[in-house]
Amino acid sequence: MSRIEPAALTRSFANFLALGAGSGLASRAPGTVGTLAAVPLLLLMPTHPLLHLFVVAVLFGIGVWCCGACAEDLGVHDHGGIVWDEIVGYLLVMTAIPHTAGFIVLGFLLFRLFDIVKPWPISWVDQRVHGGLGIMLDDVLAAVPALVILQLLLQLTGVSALPGF
């Protein structure tokens, strides 16, 4: 993976978003650093599951645009520095999950595991779907098993996902 020059951040708003406001410029593990950048955003997300999913869907659409534009600008499909997809994927994982330290960390670890390992069908999508949609889609698919595991854990422990639900 070639290193991205910081000037890439200011070439366009799309690059700024796709590079996670600079978190994707990390010299090591930019995807992990990008996912960490999502944690403060999580705390600003609506707690109602439908509103949370609506915001994630909007961010996904923005991601298709900005990640595609940034990849084109960098000349590399899904460069490791493009981390908007990790940000949106992590936010999806945390749908209807309590925002406690334990769940935030567990959601983070599960998402990174599935995003890095890319079991089928994630790997199939990663290899065959290109452009901004492809960049975004494999991370959304990595979020699904992480979300399912967290939801099962909530059910098994009897922890209420959200007050009043």
Backbone bond lengths (Angstrom), bond angles and torsions (degrees), N, CA, C in turn:
res aa  C-N    CA-C-N  psi(-1)  N-CA   C-N-CA  omega(-1)  CA-C   N-CA-C  phi
1 M - - - 1.445 - - 1.525 107.90 -
2 S 1.299 115.53 125.57 1.459 119.61 178.45 1.526 109.57 -77.64
3 R 1.309 114.46 147.58 1.473 120.90 179.41 1.531 109.34 -74.15
4 I 1.301 116.83 139.66 1.462 122.54 178.31 1.523 108.03 -92.92
5 E 1.298 115.41 131.67 1.460 120.14 175.57 1.537 109.12 -72.87
6 P 1.333 117.98 140.10 1.472 120.18 179.43 1.528 113.87 -55.12
7 A 1.329 117.49 -26.19 1.468 120.29 179.81 1.528 111.85 -61.26
8 A 1.328 117.23 -22.49 1.473 120.70 178.84 1.522 110.91 -60.86
9 L 1.336 117.04 -28.27 1.462 121.24 179.38 1.520 112.53 -62.10
10 T 1.322 116.28 -35.87 1.462 119.80 -173.71 1.523 113.85 -97.19
11 R 1.326 116.97 -0.81 1.471 118.56 179.10 1.514 112.41 -68.44
12 S 1.321 116.46 -29.81 1.461 119.71 178.74 1.521 109.75 -161.80
13 F 1.327 115.11 157.72 1.461 120.47 175.96 1.530 109.92 -64.37
14 A 1.327 116.30 -35.02 1.470 120.41 177.95 1.523 110.26 -59.58
15 N 1.326 117.22 -45.52 1.464 120.26 178.65 1.530 110.72 -62.55
16 F 1.332 115.95 -43.86 1.464 120.43 -179.69 1.530 110.33 -55.38
17 L 1.325 116.49 -47.25 1.465 119.94 178.81 1.520 112.02 -67.86
18 A 1.327 116.35 -49.90 1.468 120.52 -175.81 1.523 111.83 -60.45
19 L 1.320 116.76 -34.62 1.467 121.66 179.57 1.526 111.79 -87.02
20 G 1.314 115.84 15.20 1.461 121.32 174.57 1.510 113.67 59.48
21 A 1.325 116.98 41.56 1.472 122.94 -179.84 1.525 111.44 55.91
22 G 1.322 115.78 27.81 1.463 121.20 177.72 1.512 113.99 108.41
23 S 1.326 118.83 -15.53 1.467 120.13 -179.32 1.527 111.54 -64.19
24 G 1.321 117.23 -27.50 1.460 120.91 178.05 1.516 113.66 -74.44
25 L 1.321 117.43 -7.24 1.463 121.16 178.11 1.523 112.36 -84.24
26 A 1.320 117.74 -1.25 1.469 120.85 179.38 1.526 109.69 -56.04
27 S 1.323 115.97 137.26 1.465 119.57 -176.77 1.526 112.13 -73.17
28 R 1.316 117.21 -23.78 1.467 121.54 177.57 1.526 109.26 -127.03
29 A 1.299 114.97 138.22 1.469 122.62 174.88 1.530 113.28 49.52
30 P 1.343 117.87 55.53 1.466 118.49 -178.82 1.531 113.04 -61.66
31 G 1.326 118.48 -31.51 1.461 120.35 177.96 1.519 112.05 -65.02
32 T 1.315 115.80 -38.66 1.461 120.48 177.68 1.523 110.21 -69.59
33 V 1.329 116.83 -42.29 1.466 120.39 178.02 1.528 109.84 -64.55
34 G 1.327 116.73 -39.78 1.466 120.42 176.98 1.514 111.98 -62.79
35 T 1.322 116.32 -38.77 1.461 119.89 177.78 1.530 109.92 -66.46
36 L 1.319 116.56 -38.62 1.472 119.96 176.33 1.530 110.79 -60.43
37 A 1.325 116.01 -35.43 1.466 120.28 178.95 1.526 111.47 -64.46
38 A 1.321 117.00 -20.28 1.461 120.62 179.86 1.524 112.61 -77.81
39 V 1.325 117.75 -20.94 1.467 119.94 -175.57 1.534 112.08 -60.69
40 P 1.343 119.92 -48.67 1.480 117.51 177.00 1.536 112.35 -62.13
41 L 1.336 116.52 -33.62 1.470 119.19 177.44 1.520 110.85 -64.79
42 L 1.330 116.40 -36.95 1.461 120.77 178.72 1.525 110.60 -56.47
43 L 1.312 115.79 -40.28 1.464 120.06 -177.25 1.521 112.18 -69.00
44 L 1.342 117.09 -15.94 1.465 121.88 177.12 1.531 112.42 -95.61
45 M 1.327 116.48 -7.87 1.466 120.86 -176.32 1.531 110.66 -73.74
46 P 1.347 115.44 151.56 1.476 118.58 174.84 1.526 109.85 -61.91
47 T 1.326 116.41 145.67 1.467 119.06 -179.95 1.526 112.23 -86.65
48 H 1.314 117.53 -21.26 1.465 119.40 177.70 1.536 108.01 -68.66
49 P 1.340 117.58 128.10 1.468 120.04 -174.77 1.535 114.55 -55.87
50 L 1.337 118.04 -41.70 1.469 119.07 -178.65 1.521 111.89 -68.21
51 L 1.324 116.92 -39.61 1.463 120.02 176.67 1.531 110.55 -66.70
52 H 1.328 115.40 -39.89 1.468 120.86 177.84 1.534 109.40 -59.49
53 L 1.334 116.67 -47.89 1.472 120.41 179.77 1.529 111.84 -64.71
54 F 1.320 116.97 -35.55 1.458 120.03 177.06 1.531 110.48 -61.80
55 V 1.326 116.62 -46.71 1.472 120.07 179.05 1.527 110.21 -62.92
56 V 1.319 117.14 -42.24 1.471 120.40 178.17 1.529 109.90 -60.86
57 A 1.323 117.36 -41.90 1.473 120.21 179.31 1.529 111.04 -62.75
58 V 1.321 117.16 -41.36 1.473 120.49 177.31 1.529 109.75 -63.44
59 L 1.323 116.63 -44.79 1.466 120.73 179.40 1.524 111.30 -64.24
60 F 1.339 116.75 -33.38 1.466 121.08 175.78 1.527 109.75 -62.83
61 G 1.324 116.25 -48.08 1.467 119.87 179.01 1.516 112.28 -59.93
62 I 1.328 116.28 -42.91 1.467 120.13 175.97 1.526 109.72 -61.29
63 G 1.327 116.00 -38.62 1.462 121.09 -179.59 1.513 113.58 -64.99
64 V 1.320 117.23 -38.48 1.468 119.79 177.42 1.531 108.81 -58.03
65 W 1.333 115.53 -43.83 1.466 120.35 179.44 1.530 111.61 -67.91
66 C 1.343 117.30 -56.26 1.467 119.15 -171.05 1.527 112.41 -70.88
67 C 1.322 118.34 -36.27 1.468 119.84 179.17 1.523 110.81 -69.24
68 G 1.335 116.77 -39.50 1.459 119.89 176.44 1.519 111.78 -63.18
69 A 1.333 116.41 -44.20 1.467 120.55 179.78 1.518 111.26 -65.67
70 C 1.308 117.63 -41.01 1.464 121.25 -179.49 1.525 110.79 -67.71
71 A 1.328 116.74 -42.46 1.468 119.87 178.02 1.524 110.30 -59.95
72 E 1.318 116.11 -41.19 1.466 120.27 177.89 1.530 110.63 -64.37
73 D 1.322 116.82 -43.24 1.462 120.93 179.11 1.531 111.48 -63.19
74 L 1.337 116.79 -41.98 1.463 120.97 -178.97 1.523 112.14 -78.53
75 G 1.329 116.62 -19.13 1.457 120.54 -178.38 1.517 113.50 75.02
76 V 1.343 116.19 20.52 1.467 121.16 -179.03 1.527 108.26 -138.39
77 H 1.352 116.32 123.02 1.463 119.05 177.01 1.522 108.84 -70.11
78 D 1.307 116.65 127.94 1.465 124.69 176.26 1.523 112.55 52.23
79 H 1.306 116.17 50.37 1.463 121.68 173.75 1.521 108.09 -55.51
80 G 1.317 117.45 143.39 1.465 121.62 -179.16 1.510 114.00 -57.15
81 G 1.325 117.15 -24.65 1.457 120.90 179.27 1.512 113.94 -75.34
82 I 1.322 116.64 -15.36 1.474 120.29 176.17 1.525 106.78 -78.68
83 V 1.333 115.92 110.09 1.462 120.09 -172.48 1.528 114.26 -122.15
84 W 1.335 117.50 2.63 1.467 119.28 176.98 1.528 109.85 -56.76
85 D 1.327 116.74 -35.09 1.459 121.15 179.61 1.528 111.50 -64.15
86 E 1.332 117.52 -37.57 1.465 120.22 175.73 1.522 110.64 -67.02
87 I 1.305 116.30 -40.28 1.467 120.60 -179.99 1.526 110.16 -60.28
88 V 1.318 116.55 -49.60 1.468 120.83 -179.02 1.527 110.82 -67.69
89 G 1.326 116.90 -40.21 1.462 120.16 178.43 1.519 111.95 -59.61
90 Y 1.324 116.47 -45.46 1.464 120.01 179.34 1.531 111.13 -64.17
91 L 1.326 116.60 -41.57 1.470 119.11 178.70 1.527 110.73 -61.75
92 L 1.328 117.21 -35.66 1.463 120.52 176.06 1.527 110.64 -65.27
93 V 1.313 117.16 -42.87 1.469 121.11 178.98 1.527 111.01 -53.96
94 M 1.311 115.88 -37.29 1.457 120.67 -172.29 1.536 113.78 -89.07
95 T 1.326 117.42 16.69 1.466 121.59 176.40 1.527 109.46 -66.89
96 A 1.329 116.44 124.04 1.473 123.68 177.86 1.529 112.06 59.51
97 I 1.327 116.06 32.13 1.465 122.31 176.85 1.531 107.39 -114.23
98 P 1.324 117.60 135.31 1.474 118.98 178.36 1.533 110.72 -58.43
99 H 1.308 115.54 141.74 1.464 120.29 -179.21 1.523 111.08 -89.92
100 T 1.329 115.01 50.41 1.464 120.48 175.58 1.523 108.09 -91.32
101 A 1.312 116.19 159.95 1.466 120.62 -178.31 1.530 110.85 -55.78
102 G 1.321 117.21 -43.88 1.464 120.63 -178.01 1.520 112.68 -61.89
103 F 1.318 117.03 -46.64 1.465 119.93 -179.93 1.527 111.89 -70.57
104 I 1.325 117.19 -35.39 1.469 119.97 177.60 1.522 109.93 -61.83
105 V 1.326 116.37 -44.49 1.476 120.54 -179.95 1.530 110.63 -69.62
106 L 1.320 117.56 -45.17 1.463 120.04 -179.36 1.528 111.00 -63.26
107 G 1.330 117.37 -42.70 1.464 120.56 176.21 1.517 111.31 -60.27
108 F 1.316 116.16 -41.67 1.464 121.96 177.75 1.532 110.26 -59.84
109 L 1.329 116.79 -50.47 1.473 120.92 -177.30 1.527 112.11 -64.54
110 L 1.328 116.49 -43.67 1.468 119.63 179.31 1.526 111.23 -63.99
111 F 1.331 116.76 -43.48 1.452 119.39 179.50 1.524 110.92 -62.30
112 R 1.339 117.17 -46.83 1.468 119.46 -179.55 1.529 110.72 -62.22
113 L 1.329 117.76 -38.09 1.465 121.20 178.10 1.523 110.67 -58.40
114 F 1.329 117.27 -53.13 1.461 120.38 -177.94 1.524 112.07 -69.24
115 D 1.321 117.76 -31.19 1.461 120.81 178.67 1.530 111.27 -71.22
116 I 1.317 117.11 -36.27 1.467 120.87 -179.42 1.525 111.29 -79.38
117 V 1.332 117.25 -47.11 1.469 121.22 -176.32 1.535 111.37 -72.23
118 K 1.312 117.34 -35.95 1.463 124.25 179.20 1.539 113.23 50.54
119 P 1.338 116.69 63.04 1.472 118.03 175.59 1.530 109.89 -65.84
120 W 1.346 115.96 161.76 1.465 120.59 177.81 1.524 107.37 -60.43
121 P 1.274 122.04 138.76 1.454 131.24 7.32 1.531 114.39 -91.54
122 I 1.354 116.26 1.96 1.457 119.57 -178.40 1.528 110.58 -58.63
123 S 1.336 116.29 -45.36 1.476 120.72 -179.12 1.529 110.91 -63.91
124 W 1.320 117.10 -37.27 1.471 120.65 179.63 1.529 109.88 -63.12
125 V 1.327 116.74 -46.71 1.467 121.49 178.97 1.526 109.91 -63.94
126 D 1.324 116.47 -43.16 1.465 121.29 -179.00 1.531 111.54 -58.20
127 Q 1.322 116.55 -36.35 1.468 120.73 -177.29 1.522 113.27 -86.37
128 R 1.318 118.86 -23.44 1.465 120.41 -170.41 1.529 116.24 -114.21
129 V 1.310 117.66 -19.47 1.465 119.95 -179.28 1.525 107.57 -104.65
130 H 1.313 116.22 122.97 1.461 120.50 -173.23 1.525 111.21 -112.48
131 G 1.317 114.60 178.95 1.460 120.96 179.52 1.510 110.79 75.16
132 G 1.309 115.26 -168.79 1.454 120.75 -179.13 1.518 112.91 -59.77
133 L 1.328 117.07 -36.89 1.466 120.42 178.83 1.521 110.84 -62.52
134 G 1.317 117.00 -44.26 1.463 120.67 179.61 1.517 112.13 -63.98
135 I 1.329 115.94 -40.70 1.465 120.15 179.29 1.525 109.89 -60.78
136 M 1.314 116.58 -43.44 1.458 121.13 -177.59 1.529 112.94 -76.03
137 L 1.318 116.50 -39.99 1.459 121.02 -169.78 1.523 113.53 -64.90
138 D 1.334 118.68 -39.62 1.468 118.00 -177.50 1.525 111.11 -66.47
139 D 1.335 117.83 -31.55 1.462 119.44 178.62 1.529 111.42 -75.57
140 V 1.315 116.91 -35.35 1.461 119.54 175.34 1.536 109.45 -64.04
141 L 1.326 116.34 -40.76 1.468 119.01 177.50 1.525 111.39 -66.64
142 A 1.331 117.90 -34.40 1.467 120.86 176.65 1.527 110.82 -67.21
143 A 1.322 116.45 -27.38 1.460 120.52 179.73 1.530 111.94 -71.72
144 V 1.320 117.60 -30.57 1.467 120.82 -173.18 1.533 112.68 -61.35
145 P 1.343 120.22 -53.44 1.473 117.09 179.76 1.523 112.74 -64.54
146 A 1.322 117.58 -32.79 1.466 120.00 177.33 1.524 110.01 -64.17
147 L 1.329 116.64 -43.29 1.463 121.37 178.29 1.528 110.68 -63.98
148 V 1.311 117.19 -42.87 1.468 121.05 179.84 1.533 110.29 -61.68
149 I 1.318 117.15 -44.30 1.469 120.65 179.18 1.526 110.52 -61.72
150 L 1.325 116.87 -44.02 1.465 119.53 178.95 1.529 111.50 -64.10
151 Q 1.330 116.62 -40.52 1.471 119.65 178.92 1.533 110.51 -65.24
152 L 1.335 117.41 -40.62 1.469 120.35 176.87 1.520 110.74 -63.20
153 L 1.311 116.58 -41.13 1.459 120.84 177.78 1.527 110.78 -61.24
154 L 1.324 116.23 -41.60 1.471 119.77 176.56 1.530 110.78 -60.79
155 Q 1.329 116.46 -43.36 1.470 120.42 -179.38 1.529 111.17 -65.72
156 L 1.331 116.11 -42.85 1.470 120.10 -178.02 1.524 112.46 -67.82
157 T 1.309 116.45 -33.62 1.472 119.98 -177.75 1.516 112.07 -89.85
158 G 1.327 117.36 -13.50 1.453 121.22 -178.48 1.515 113.55 74.50
159 V 1.322 116.32 13.49 1.466 120.10 178.09 1.513 108.45 -73.72
160 S 1.321 116.75 134.33 1.459 120.50 176.86 1.519 108.66 -77.37
161 A 1.317 115.06 128.64 1.469 119.62 -179.31 1.515 111.21 -61.58
162 L 1.279 116.54 -46.41 1.455 121.41 -178.16 1.520 109.57 -142.44
163 P 1.316 116.89 145.67 1.474 118.52 177.67 1.531 111.15 -57.33
164 G 1.306 115.85 132.87 1.464 120.33 177.29 1.521 113.82 86.49
165 F 1.328 119.12 0.44 1.466 120.97 179.86 1.504 110.79 -110.61
